[in-house]
Amino acid sequence: MTKRFFFVFLLVAVIIAGFVSFYASASPDGLTKVAEDKGFASQEKDHQLKDSPFGDYGVKGVDNERLSGGLAGVIGVGLTLAVGGGLFWVVRRRSSAD
């Protein structure tokens, strides 16, 4: 039962990150909207990781916008799962040693 739940959860996360995320709203998020409304949006600066391989919600070097965003989402799900699973494993091993 646990393995089935994990597999279904992973499958849903990959589908949402890889396919459904392309249809997310293009409207500005709350912080951007407030900055525009209050008049300080012109002071916006690029962040240090904008030129990183996954900067700006895409994968650098992939020209197809839909594919680039989908790949970034799927890779993000995988990295989050790996880091979260690793932390869970370490904490679980520590508590069982006590």
C-alpha positions in Angstrom: 0.0 0.0 0.0 2.8 2.4 0.9 4.7 1.8 -2.4 1.5 2.2 -4.4 0.8 5.5 -2.7 4.3 6.7 -3.2 4.2 5.8 -6.9 0.9 7.5 -7.5 2.0 10.6 -5.6 5.2 10.7 -7.7 3.3 10.2 -10.9 0.9 13.0 -10.1 3.7 15.4 -9.1 5.6 14.6 -12.3 2.4 15.2 -14.4 1.7 18.5 -12.7 5.3 19.7 -12.9 5.9 18.5 -16.4 2.6 19.2 -18.2 0.0 21.1 -16.2 2.5 23.8 -15.0 2.7 25.1 -18.6 -0.9 26.3 -18.2 -0.2 28.3 -15.0 -1.2 31.9 -15.0 1.1 34.4 -16.8 -0.1 37.2 -14.5 2.4 38.6 -12.1 2.6 37.1 -8.6 1.6 39.0 -5.5 5.0 40.6 -4.9 5.3 41.8 -8.5 1.8 43.2 -8.4 2.4 45.1 -5.2 5.7 46.5 -6.6 3.9 47.7 -9.7 1.0 49.2 -7.7 3.3 51.0 -5.2 5.7 52.2 -7.9 8.9 50.5 -6.9 9.0 47.8 -9.6 11.6 49.8 -11.5 14.1 49.1 -8.8 13.9 45.4 -9.5 17.3 43.7 -10.1 18.2 40.3 -11.6 19.1 37.6 -9.1 22.5 36.0 -9.1 21.2 32.7 -10.4 19.4 34.0 -13.5 22.0 32.5 -15.8 22.1 29.2 -14.0 21.0 26.0 -15.9 17.5 26.3 -14.4 17.2 30.0 -14.2 13.8 31.6 -15.1 11.7 28.4 -14.8 13.3 26.6 -17.7 16.3 24.6 -18.8 19.1 26.5 -20.6 19.8 25.2 -24.0 16.3 23.8 -24.7 14.7 26.2 -27.2 11.2 24.8 -27.0 9.5 26.8 -24.2 7.0 24.1 -23.3 9.7 21.4 -23.2 12.1 23.6 -21.2 9.6 24.4 -18.5 8.4 20.8 -18.3 11.9 19.5 -17.9 12.7 22.0 -15.3 9.6 21.0 -13.4 10.3 17.3 -13.6 14.0 17.8 -12.6 12.8 19.9 -9.7 10.5 17.2 -8.5 13.3 14.7 -8.7 15.8 16.9 -6.8 13.2 17.7 -4.2 12.4 14.0 -3.8 16.1 13.2 -3.6 16.9 15.8 -1.0 13.8 15.2 1.1 14.2 11.5 0.9 17.8 11.7 1.9 17.0 13.9 4.9 14.2 11.6 5.9 16.5 8.6 5.6 19.2 10.3 7.8 16.7 11.4 10.5 15.1 8.0 10.5 18.5 6.2 10.9 19.4 8.6 13.7 16.2 8.0 15.6 16.4 4.2 15.3 20.0 4.3 16.7 18.8 6.0 19.9 
